[in-house]
Amino acid sequence: MDETTATTANRRAATNRVDRTASAGRLGVNWQSWLVILPGLLTIILWELAAWHWPIVAKLVSQPSDIALGVVDVVRSGSIWPHLQATLTEMAVGYVIGAVTGVVLGLLFGRIKLLGDIFNPYITLFNGIPKVALAPVFVIWFGIGLMSKIAIILTMVFFVVFINTFAGLRSVNEEYVSIVRIMGASSLQVIREVFLPATVPYILVGLRAAFLLLSSAPSSASSLRQPKDWVTSSTIIRELLTPPASSSV
């Protein structure tokens, strides 16, 4: 009887210790969350105080209270929703096309060694070109509108996903492939059991990195306005098809 009572007491004490440890862990996580928010909150407070104290700061970088009031105004008036819809459409379409193209070509070039050896240097070279610098080219090809902005976002996403997918497939040890084939695995089984487990983490990292790039994509795409001196493809075609005016004597 005494042994049973002692065992029950020990179990209750152990349960209480586990509960206290779990509560302390949750409290620590909550404090860490507040610590993550704290630098940003202090920056906004100091920014607001500096704008109030030195008017030149408000003229140069505005101030948080004015920005918040502006956001509230455009939300109440409803003028933000068409622009938000256009931006989200550009981001979604560009991301999906760029990600799918990057994964497919990354798998193709990573598996077919000859194609990878031929085209990988060129893709790496083009990846070094600033994507905003391609904006005039896309405007000439697609004109001002949705397609040119989708092309910029697609380009930003494609290279990140392609490089990660290609690297993941090239990291597969060929000895594993040979062992699986010796054991009688078909090509589909080799892909499912060897290539996919090794490549999927790289693909997910590339997709995540490309998704983070989307935060800067709208600003790059929104820089495409229609200045008067920009020439679109339709203007070039029209100039080529228009016969020269005959001069009267």
C-alpha positions in Angstrom: 0.0 0.0 0.0 2.8 2.4 0.9 4.7 1.5 -2.3 1.6 2.2 -4.4 1.1 5.6 -2.7 4.7 6.5 -3.2 4.6 5.5 -6.9 1.4 7.6 -7.4 3.0 10.6 -5.7 6.2 10.2 -7.9 4.0 10.1 -11.0 2.1 13.2 -10.0 5.4 15.0 -9.2 6.8 14.1 -12.6 3.6 15.2 -14.3 3.8 18.6 -12.5 7.4 19.0 -13.5 6.5 18.3 -17.2 3.7 20.8 -17.0 5.9 23.5 -15.5 8.6 22.8 -18.2 6.0 23.1 -21.0 4.6 26.3 -19.5 8.1 27.8 -19.2 8.8 26.8 -22.8 5.6 28.5 -24.1 6.5 31.6 -22.0 9.9 31.6 -23.6 8.5 31.3 -27.1 6.1 34.3 -26.4 9.0 36.4 -25.1 11.0 35.6 -28.2 8.1 36.6 -30.4 7.9 40.0 -28.6 11.7 40.4 -28.9 11.4 39.9 -32.7 8.8 42.6 -33.0 10.6 45.0 -30.6 13.3 46.3 -33.1 10.8 47.1 -35.7 8.4 48.8 -33.2 11.3 50.9 -31.8 12.3 51.9 -35.3 8.8 53.1 -36.1 8.5 55.1 -32.9 11.9 56.8 -33.4 11.0 57.5 -37.0 7.7 59.1 -35.9 9.4 61.2 -33.2 12.2 62.3 -35.6 9.6 63.4 -38.2 7.8 65.4 -35.5 11.0 67.0 -34.2 12.7 67.7 -37.6 10.3 68.5 -40.3 12.9 67.8 -43.0 12.7 64.1 -42.1 8.9 64.1 -42.8 9.6 65.8 -46.2 12.3 63.3 -47.1 10.8 60.0 -45.9 7.3 61.0 -44.8 6.2 59.6 -41.4 4.4 56.4 -40.2 1.3 58.2 -39.1 0.8 59.8 -42.5 1.4 56.5 -44.2 -1.2 54.8 -42.0 -3.7 57.5 -42.7 -3.0 57.2 -46.4 -3.6 53.4 -46.3 -6.9 53.9 -44.4 -8.0 56.5 -47.0 -7.4 54.3 -50.1 -9.0 51.3 -48.4 -12.1 53.3 -47.5 -12.4 54.9 -50.9 -11.8 51.5 -52.6 -9.2 52.9 -55.0 -6.6 50.4 -53.8 -8.5 47.2 -54.8 -8.1 47.4 -58.6 -4.4 48.0 -58.2 -4.1 45.3 -55.6 -5.9 42.8 -57.9 -3.6 43.7 -60.8 -0.5 43.3 -58.6 -1.6 39.9 -57.2 -2.5 38.7 -60.7 1.0 39.6 -62.0 2.7 38.0 -59.0 0.6 34.8 -59.2 0.9 34.2 -62.9 4.6 35.1 -63.1 5.4 33.0 -60.1 3.5 29.9 -61.3 4.9 30.0 -64.8 8.5 30.8 -63.6 8.4 28.1 -61.0 7.0 25.4 -63.3 9.4 26.3 -66.1 12.4 26.4 -63.7 11.5 23.0 -62.2 11.0 21.3 -65.6 14.1 22.7 -67.2 16.1 22.1 -64.0 15.1 18.4 -64.0 15.7 18.1 -67.7 19.2 19.7 -67.8 20.2 18.1 -64.5 19.4 14.6 -65.7 20.6 15.0 -69.3 24.3 15.8 -68.7 25.0 17.0 -72.2 22.2 19.6 -72.1 23.3 20.7 -68.6 26.9 21.2 -69.7 25.9 23.2 -72.7 23.2 25.5 -71.3 24.1 25.9 -67.6 26.9 28.4 -68.3 24.5 30.6 -70.4 21.7 30.4 -67.8 24.2 31.4 -65.0 25.4 34.2 -67.2 21.9 35.6 -67.8 21.1 35.2 -64.1 23.7 37.9 -63.4 21.9 40.5 -65.5 19.8 42.8 -63.3 16.2 41.9 -64.1 15.1 45.6 -64.0 17.6 46.2 -66.8 15.5 43.9 -69.0 12.4 46.1 -68.6 12.9 48.1 -71.8 13.3 44.8 -73.7 10.1 43.4 -72.4 8.3 46.7 -73.1 9.4 46.5 -76.7 8.3 42.9 -77.0 5.1 43.0 -75.1 4.2 46.6 -74.8 3.1 48.4 -71.6 0.6 46.2 -69.7 0.2 43.0 -67.9 2.5 40.8 -70.0 5.6 42.9 -69.6 5.2 42.9 -65.8 4.6 39.2 -65.8 7.7 38.7 -67.8 9.8 40.5 -65.3 8.4 38.4 -62.4 8.7 35.2 -64.4 12.4 35.9 -65.0 13.1 36.7 -61.4 11.5 33.4 -60.3 12.8 31.1 -63.0 16.5 31.5 -62.4 16.2 30.9 -58.7 14.1 27.8 -59.1 16.1 26.4 -62.0 19.5 26.8 -60.3 18.3 25.0 -57.1 16.6 22.2 -59.0 19.6 21.7 -61.3 21.9 21.6 -58.3 19.7 19.2 -56.4 19.6 16.7 -59.3 23.3 17.0 -59.9 24.0 16.3 -56.2 22.5 12.7 -56.6 25.3 10.1 -56.1 25.3 8.0 -59.3 26.4 5.0 -57.2 22.9 5.0 -55.5 21.4 5.0 -59.0 23.5 2.1 -60.1 22.7 0.1 -56.9 18.9 0.6 -57.3 19.1 -0.4 -61.0 21.1 -3.6 -60.1 18.3 -4.5 -57.7 15.9 -4.4 -60.6 14.3 -1.0 -60.2 12.6 0.5 -63.3 13.2 4.0 -64.5 10.1 5.2 -62.7 11.2 3.6 -59.5 14.6 5.2 -59.8 13.0 8.6 -60.1 10.6 8.0 -57.2 13.1 6.4 -54.8 16.3 8.2 -55.6 15.9 11.4 -57.6 12.8 12.9 -56.0 13.9 12.5 -52.3 17.2 14.1 -53.2 15.8 16.9 -55.3 12.6 17.9 -53.6 14.4 19.8 -50.7 16.4 21.8 -53.2 13.2 22.6 -55.2 11.4 23.7 -52.0 14.3 26.0 -51.1 14.2 27.5 -54.6 10.5 28.0 -54.4 10.7 29.6 -51.0 13.6 31.9 -52.1 11.6 32.9 -55.3 8.5 33.6 -53.2 10.6 36.0 -51.0 11.7 37.7 -54.2 8.1 38.5 -54.9 8.2 41.3 -52.3 10.5 43.3 -54.6 8.9 42.2 -57.8 5.9 44.5 -57.7 8.1 47.6 -57.3 10.2 46.4 -60.3 7.1 45.7 -62.4 5.4 48.9 -61.4 8.3 50.9 -62.7 7.0 50.0 -66.2 5.1 53.1 -67.1 4.6 54.4 -70.6 6.9 57.4 -71.1 6.4 59.3 -74.3 9.8 58.3 -75.8 9.4 54.6 -75.3 8.8 52.6 -78.4 6.6 49.4 -78.4 6.6 46.6 -80.8 3.3 47.8 -82.3 4.8 51.2 -83.0 7.8 49.6 -84.8 5.5 47.4 -86.9 3.3 50.3 -87.8 6.3 52.3 -88.9 7.5 49.5 -91.0 4.2 48.9 -92.7 3.4 52.6 -93.3 4.6 53.6 -96.8 6.7 56.8 -97.0 4.8 59.9 -97.9 5.4 60.9 -101.5 6.8 64.4 -101.9 4.9 66.6 -104.3 6.8 68.7 -106.8 
